[in-house]
Amino acid sequence: MSSETPSSRAEQAVRAAVEVLGEKGAAGLTHRAVDRHAGLPEGSTSNHFRTRGALVLAICQYLTEHDLRALYQASQRFRGDGELTPDAAAKRLVEIIQRWTNTEAVLTAARLELFLIAHRDPAVAEKLAAVRRTFAARSREWLEQMAPGSGEHTLTVMALVEGLTSNQLLHQSGRMPKREVEAAIRLVLESIKG
């Protein structure tokens, strides 16, 4: 008899589903693929997540919780910088981009797949929009810490970070060197600070 509880199997299935989505894309996300990836008996994932939509929402919830923890950690580091300069902020943002495109590349790929799914699925779109609003609010705080009034450029900075992250993840042979990524961010932050 297995010592796994139903909730631990569900958690195991969700973690595996995130990896399957990140590695194989939306087309490869099936209950059977998740069971295989997790090493679970066939039918385990569908016992916890009856439909593909339920599985996608569970992935969305998993990534949301992960991203909010990461956002909290990042906000603590930004607050620890004292006076936030464009140089210090650029260094911190480069660290985040490097983590997202190296050690967390599969999670980032899964997140990009979710954005594409959300384009057609209002339930997923709303979940992702709520997380984005939280990120925007926190980013606005950081920009205001750098220079009062600079928070009005929050969406510009977010788009820059998202674009650089996508470039670094999707174009392995055309990755920008770290110094170029940092210089691009610093340039935008300096222009915002005025």
Helices and strands as residue ranges (DSSP letters): H 6-24, G 26-28, H 31-38, H 44-48, H 52-80, H 86-101, H 105-118, H 122-146, G 150-153, H 154-170, G 172-174, H 178-193
